[in-house]
Amino acid sequence: MKFYDYLIVGGGIIGLSIARELKNRFPGNSVCILEKESDVAHHSSGRNSGVLHAGFYYTANSLKAKFTRDGNREMTSYCDANGLKINKCGKLVVATNEVEVQGLIELKKRADINGVELLWVDETEIHSIDPNVKTYKKALYSPTTASVDPIEVCQTIKEEVIKNGVDIYCDTQYKGFSQDEVLTNNGRFQCKYIINAAGLYADKIAKDFNFGEKYTIIPFKGIYLKYEKNKTDVVTNIYPVPNLANPFLGVHFTKTVDETIKIGPTAIPAFWRENYSGLRNFKLNEFFNILFYETKLFIKNSFNFRSLAIEEMKKYLKSYFINLSLKMVKQVDQNGFGDYMRPGIRAQLLNKETLELVQDFIVEGDNRSFHILNAVSPGFTCAFPFSRFVVDQIIEKQGIDSKKLNKSIS
């Protein structure tokens, strides 16, 4: 049986970044990551859009606002320093009518409060950024929005933490906890402290430690549609004005790290946690539990779930999906779109008491364990500053003297 000072469940971007931060703070302490798949970043971390968001969507008092702003800068610097692919193509947020212009004004206010660069642009300036973009009167331009290859980033962090002494056990699934031991399909691991960064299953693991009792994960499926005709019809990321009452940004154009154009994503309610396609990974107990809450949301119409679900299901119709994107551009070939790309699942936390989707980071823990219940989008962008926040919280809960720690590091 192996013993570790810190054991992390989950090898996504959050688990990897926490391991990186722990090794930076405690180079002499032992750290391991347990990952149930054959490699890291198998789920959300490797299936997301790859967009590094700037941080202007979020209210100023949210953790998300601060972490996105700082994370954008840090992840951009990390990619530059490590020679990783990055497309610094920016983003335009466009309006279709006067009401949506008011939405742009709100986004600009949030950007100013959050300290994020966001610029008003007129039609002439828009044309110089991307001549194919269509808007009503004006738009907002985010010069710091970029695109990366999320798998390449995660693999680079993986190599870095292994080099610094972190052990990563793949094909090793958390099965339970007994006293000081984590039970897995590959034996038992003993540890001083457990960090739950299990994404889609974080709420279930948290309940083994009597945390997360008022929450459950509701999965939403995100699918993109690839534009096959060329890579030049769209130059930048193009987003609509979002409905700020829910955590989804609407169908938009994304420019990937290799200049590919895609539209999406959907936010289709899924019926089990890894409901990617067909009946693969189907779990009956998950199906009934998620169906129970989705039915409840549908009947009570919390956060307009009924209209959201109906609208999202319509996006399975390809022509409908494509038409949603056309209002943001002057001209693209409607027949130029190819197949749906590899789907991802958003692990969205639901407050069971209020029936609201939780739109900020939620963590709980004590002196023995720590649980990332809601590493909400854009969790990938936020990973580095969020991991510092997590380790700060762990240090506090373990009762470690931060002054002594800082002295020993210096």
N, C-alpha and C positions, 0 to 999 in steps of 0.2 A: 504494500500500500504506500502511495506517495503522499507526502505532506507539503502543503503550500501555505504561504502567508495570505495570499489572495487567490481565490478561484472565481473565474468569470464564466458564467453560462451564456453562450452566444457569441459567435464569431462574425458578426456583422460589423459595420463601420463604427458603431458605438462601443461594442466590446473590444475591438482592436484599439480604438483611441483611448479607452480607459486603461487598457494594459500598457499602452505607450506612456500615458501620463503617470501611472503608478511607478513605472521603471525610471522615469525622469525624477520623481520625488524620492523614491526608495530604491536606489540601484542595488542595494544588498538584499532586498527582500525577494522571495520566490513568488512568481506569478504564473498562473496557467489559464488557458482558455479551453473550455469544452464546447465543441461544435458537433451537432448531430449529423450534419451533412459531410460529404467527402472533401469539401474545401470551404474556405471562408466566403462570405458575401454571396451565399447561394440564393437568398430570398430578397427582401426589399433593398438591401444595400447594393446588390448587383443587378437589380431589375428597375431601378428608378430612372428618371429622365436624364440624369447626369448634369442637370442645370445647377450652377452655383448661384443661388438667389442673393439679392442685395440687402433685403431686410426692410422694405418700405411698406409691406402689407400689414404689419402687425402693430397693435396698440403699444404705446411707449412703456407701459408698466409691465409688459410681458417679458418673460425669459426669452421667448422666441425672437423678439425684436433685437435684443442685445446679442444673443448668440448668433443670429443670422448675419448681422452686420460684421461682427468680429470674425465669424467663421468664414465668410466670403473672402476677407483679406488673408486670413491664415491659410486657407486651402489653396488660394491662388499662389501665394508665396511658396507653399509646399510643393505644388506642381512645378513651378519655375525652378526651384532649388534642386529638384530631383529629376529634371528633364522629362516630366510627364506631359502628355498631350493636353493642351488646353486651347479652346476656341474662345477668344475674348471678343465675341461678336456683339455683346450688349443686348438690350431688350427695349422694345417699344410697347407701351400700353396704350391702346387705342379706344376711342369711343364711337358709338354709332348714332347718338342723339344727345340732346341737351341734358337729359337726366344723367346719362353716363359721364358727361363732362363734370357734373357735380361729384361723381365718384372719383374722377381724376383729381379734383381739388382736394378731396379727403385723403387720397393716397399721398399727394404732395405734402400736406400737413404732417402726416405720419412720418414721411421721410425726413422732413426738416427736424422734427422732434427727436427722431432716432439717430440723427447725424449721418444720414445716408444720402449720397449724391444722387439726385433725381432732377432732371432738367425738363422744363417746358420747351416744346419744339413746335414750330409752325410747319406749314405744308412744304416750304422750301427746304427747311432743315430736315424734315422727314424724308424728302426725296433724296437728299445727299446721303442719308443713312441707309435707306432701302427704298428704291423708287417704286416698288410694287405695293407698298403699304397704303391702305385706305383708312382714313379716320374722319370724324366729324369735327371740323374747326382746328383742333390741336390734339397733341398727344404728349405722353411723358416718355422720356428716354433715360434708361438706366445704363450708364457706360460700364459699370462694374459687374453686371451679370455676364456669366461665362458658362461654357460647357466643358465637361471633362469626361473621361472614361471611368465610371465608378468602379469597375472591376480592376482596372489597372491601378487606381488609387489604393484600393483595399489590399491588393497583392503587394504593393510597395510598403504599406504600413505593416503588413504581415511579415515581410522580410526584415524590416527594421526591428520589430519587437523580438523576433526569433534571434536576431543577431545580438540583441541586448539581454538575452537569457530567458525570454518567455517561452514556456512549453505550450504547444497547441496540439490538442488531441481531437482529430476529426473522426467521424463515424462513431462519436461518443455522445450518447443521448442521456440527458438528465432524467432520472427515474424517481427520485425522491430524496429525502433528507432524514437522517437519523443521528441524533446527538451531534457529533462534530464531523460526520461523514456524509458526503454526497454520493448517492447510489446511481450508477450508470449501467448501461449494457456492457461496458468494458471494465467492470470492477468498481471498487470504492476509492474515493479520494478524500483525504482528510485535509482540513484547512482551518485557519483562524477566522477567515472572513470570506463570505460569499457575496458576489455581485451578480445580480440577475439582469442580464441584457438580452433576454431571449425573444424580444420582438413580439411576434404573433402569439407566443405562449408565455409572455412575461406575467400576465395576470394570473394564470394558472399556477405558475411556480411561486408567485408571491403569496398565494393563499396557503401554501405549505408552511409559511412562516408567519401566518396570521396578518398579512398585509394585503392591501388592495381589495378589501371586502366589499366596498361599495361600487366597484368597477368591473366591467367585462369588456373584452375586445370584440368589436364588430368589424369584420373584414370587408374592405371595398376593393373591387378589382379595377385596376388601371390598365387600359390597352391603348397603344398608339398605332396609327396607320401610316405606313411609309409612302413617301412620294417618290415614285420610281423613275419619273420622266427625266429629271436632272437634279443637280445640286445647286442650281443658280437662280431659280425663280424666286427664292426667298433668301435674303442676306442675313437677317437678324432674327432673334426670337420675337414673336409677335403675340401679345396677350390681350384678351378683352378686359374690360373693367369687371372685377369679380364681385360676387355677392359676399360681402364681408361677414354675413351672418353664419356662413358655413365654411368649413376648412378647405373647400375645393376651388380651384382657380379657373375652372371652365376650359373648354376646348381651345387650344392655342397652337401656334406653329413653333416648333423647336428646331434649332439648328444644332446638330450633334457635333461632337469633337472632330469628326471627319467630314463635316459640311453637309451630311445627309439632312434632308428635310423630312419632318414627320409631324402629324397632327394628333392631338389627344391631350391628356388622357381621359378615359372614361372614369367614372366613380360608381361603378355598378355594385350594388350590394351583393356580396358573395354569401354562400350558404355553408361553407366550412372554411377553416383558416388557411388551407393551402389549396383553395378551389381555383386552380389555374386553368385546367381544361378537362373536359369529360368528367369521369368519376375518379380520376387519379387522386390519391391521398384522401379519399372520402372517409370520414369518421362519423358514425351514426350519432354518437352522443353530442358531438359538436354541431351537427346539422340541426338536431332538435333544440339545443340551447340557443343557437343563433337565430333560428326560425322563430322561436318564442319572442325574443326581443325585437326582431324586425317586424313581426306581426303587431306587437304592442306599439311600436313606433308608427306603423302604418295606420293603425286604428286611431291613435291619439293625435297623429299628424304632428309629432314633435319636430321642431325646426323645419317644418314643411317637408318632412320625410316622404310623405305620400307622393307629392309632385316631383321631388328629387328622384325617387326610385323609378317612377314612370318615365321621366325624362331620360334617365340614364339607360334604362332598358331599351329605349328607342334607338340608342346609339349602336346597338348590334346591327341595325340596318345601315349598311355602308353609305348609301346615297344620302341619308339623313345626317350621318356623322360628317361627311364631306361638306355638305351645305352649311353646317354651323361655322366652318372655318372661312367660307368664301366672303363673308361680310368684312373681313379684316384685310383683304388683299384686292388689288385691282384685277388681276388675272392669274389664274393657274388652270392647268388642264384637269378638269374633273375626271377624265379617264386616265390621268397619269398616276393615280394612286394604286399601289400594289396590295400586298397582303397585310393583315393585322400582325403586329410584331409580338415578341414574347411578352406575355402579361406579367404584371406585378400585383402584389396584394398590399394595400395600406392597412397597417394594424392600427385601427382607430379606436381609441378608448371611449367607452360610453359610461356615463354616470347612471347607474341603475336607479338611483333615487329620484333624480330630476329628469331623466331621459334626455339628457343633453350630451352632444358630442364635446369632449374635452379638447379645447383648442390650444392648450399650452402644455409644456413639459410637466409631468407629474412623477415625483419620486417619493418613496417611503423607505424607512429603514431604521435600524437601531445599531447597537454595538456589536452585532453578530452578522447582520446581513443588510444588503441595500438593493432596492428594486426599482428599475427604470420602467415604470408602468406605461408611460406615454412619451416615446421619443418621436414626437409628432413631426410631420413634414413642415419645414425642410430639414429633417434630422441629419441628412448627409452633409449639407452645408454647415450645420451647427456643430458637427462632431468634435472638433478640437476644443473650442471654448466650453462646450457642454461637459466634456470629459474632465476639464479642470474644475468645473462646478461640482461634479459628482465626487471627485477625489477630495475636494475641500469639505464636502458634507461627510464623507467617510471618516476623514481625519477628526472632524468634530465629534462624530458619534462614537469613534473608538477612544476618544479622550486623549489623543496624541497632542503633546505640547508643540504647537506650531512654531513657537520661538526657537525651541531646541532643534526642531526639524530644519528650519531655515538656516540656523547656525551650522548644523552638520552638513547641509548641502553646500553652503558657501565655503 
